Amino acid sequence: MTTATATAPLGRAGFGNVLSSEWMKLRTVRSTFWTLITLFAGSAAVSFLICLAAADQYAKDKAAGNPDAAGDIVMLGLAFVGQIAAYVLGVMAISAEYTTGGIRTTLTAMPRRVEILVAKAILLAVIVFVVGLATAFACFYLGNIPLEAKHVGVKLSDPGVTRAIFGSALYLAGLSVFGLALGFLLRHTAGAITIGLALIFIIGGLVQLIPGSIGRWLFKVMPGNAGSVITQFGESTRNADKSFAPWTGFAVFLLEVLVLLVIGAIMFERRDA
């Protein structure tokens, strides 16, 4: 007597399944929720407090025609809190899996590594863009409250304001993917966060101390300097010697993120989990 054994064909998981799996992981990790809360609430609160403290001086500078009285003061919360939160979220989206060993389970279920990286990058960019856009509007309106009280409020119709609001969301999304790429490269949470934030906030400013055209060029192309120009408006965007035009700078930043992401993908393919 023979027994026939039927074997069901194994299906190949599509990219939609990879996205769904990565989305489930991202939204069930508590650090994702709290980092996004910090991005939104922290940025909005800091923008309001900065404008509240600086409203008197800002009004005086505005009346005196001081070029330093740029309206993008209302967006400073994103510069101080939003950038850090977006970048840290990107790093933790992958480094946490290496820390817990969960990456082995992920690769067992989905051995096509590049698809995992791309799915994480897409999800991060979309989530951070949406939250970042809401945060940019919150910063704008809350920061305007003390400025309006001094009759020096910023309007959405002012030159560059709408572009800066949407640009802020784009820049934060790019920063999260930048963090993801470094996380894939270093596979260590503290190391990736330290190196990335130093590159954006410290080294990006120090390179201008290099004399001559080399120092000026390096300052312009550093990721934080190139990408953040799109978040600014008013007088702060008019110094062509120190910075790119907003969209040009953002394009340079995206190219840098893409290069780092490709290197991360190559290393992810070649190294063991």
Stockholm file with secondary structure:
# STOCKHOLM 1.0

chainA/1-273         MTTATATAPLGRAGFGNVLSSEWMKLRTVRSTFWTLITLFAGSAAVSFLICLAAADQYAKDKAAGNPDAAGDIVMLGLAFVGQIAAYVLGVMAISAEYTTGGIRTTLTAMPRRVEILVAKAILLAVIVFVVGLATAFACFYLGNIPLEAKHVGVKLSDPGVTRAIFGSALYLAGLSVFGLALGFLLRHTAGAITIGLALIFIIGGLVQLIPGSIGRWLFKVMPGNAGSVITQFGESTRNADKSFAPWTGFAVFLLEVLVLLVIGAIMFERRDA
#=GR chainA/1-273 SS CCCCCCCCCCCCCCHHHHHHHHHHHHHHCHHHHHHHHIIIIIHHHHHHHHHHHHHHHHHHHHHTTCTTCCGGGGGHHIIIIIHHHHHHHHHHHHHHHHHHTHHHHHHHHCCCHHHHHHHHHHHHHHHHHHHHHHHHHHHHHHHHHHHHHTTCCCCTTSTTHHHHHHHHHHHHHHHHHHHHHHHHHHCCHHHHHHHHHIIIIIIHHHGGGSCHHHHHHHHHHSHHHHHHGGGCCGGGGCCTTTSCCHHHHHHHHHHHHHHHHHHHHHHHHHSCC
#=GC SS_cons         CCCCCCCCCCCCCCHHHHHHHHHHHHHHCHHHHHHHHIIIIIHHHHHHHHHHHHHHHHHHHHHTTCTTCCGGGGGHHIIIIIHHHHHHHHHHHHHHHHHHTHHHHHHHHCCCHHHHHHHHHHHHHHHHHHHHHHHHHHHHHHHHHHHHHTTCCCCTTSTTHHHHHHHHHHHHHHHHHHHHHHHHHHCCHHHHHHHHHIIIIIIHHHGGGSCHHHHHHHHHHSHHHHHHGGGCCGGGGCCTTTSCCHHHHHHHHHHHHHHHHHHHHHHHHHSCC
//
